[in-house]
Amino acid sequence: MHESMDCIGVVTGDVVSSTSAREPGRVQETLSRVLNEVALANRSGMVRDFAVYRGDGFQGVVTPEGALRVALHIRMSLLAEFRGWGEKKLDVRMGVGVGRVDALGESPGQSRGEAFLLSGRGVDELSVKVAEKRRLAVRTPWEPFNRAMVPQCALFDALASGWTDRQSRAAGFALQECGTETRIGELMGIGQSTAHKHLAASGFWAVEKFIEYYERSVRELVSGEEHPHD
């Protein structure tokens, strides 16, 4: 069954250095679990749940406005898992694509359109930029917005690269809007003051600003409103 939609968001990604992990099977198992958890936590923004390909590749269909939040939630959750293993090389790269859809199938692999092409190109670009260690790319039909997102994605990558597993997990819970720092602490088995320290050290306030900018901009662009970078 296919559905017709004007504009969608697509998140495509894969795990970096998964073949070097001591337990490759654990990587695949963790990836599938985290993607399911993220889909459940972002149910209102999901269009098609994530499918896992080739063991460490994945793709999901989301709303245009919610695409970045979902992608960052995946990154935070996987970093929390991978850093906890003590394997610093493990990470995830993702391409966020926003655009038209020609055919939307029951799974991402059965779908096609501009958003899928842009998301895939984003991942391909990250694959050849090894020296820069870029992990996130956003591609849309609006080039001025794309250019504005490049330095913001780079700054997020630089910020996230220094996170510990607990900072990543605290940021992931905060992104789910789990409530107060006290509640985040309860979920992590730590006190409120420690949860506050993890969030402050992660620079989560800057991540919130990044997401707010993306959501506001995409909402305006999709609706045809004037955008400050046009």
GIJO-V501614 format. One record per helix or strand of 3 or more residues. SS is the DSSP state (@ for helix, = for strand). FROM is the first residue (numbers start at 1). LEN is the number of residues. Records with the same first field share a line. If there is no record, write none. Layout:
SS->FROM-LEN ; FROM-LEN
This chain:
=->8-9 ; 46-8 ; 57-6 ; 91-9 ; 136-4
@->18-3 ; 24-18 ; 43-3 ; 67-18 ; 108-3 ; 114-15 ; 130-3 ; 143-18 ; 165-11 ; 181-8 ; 192-11 ; 204-20
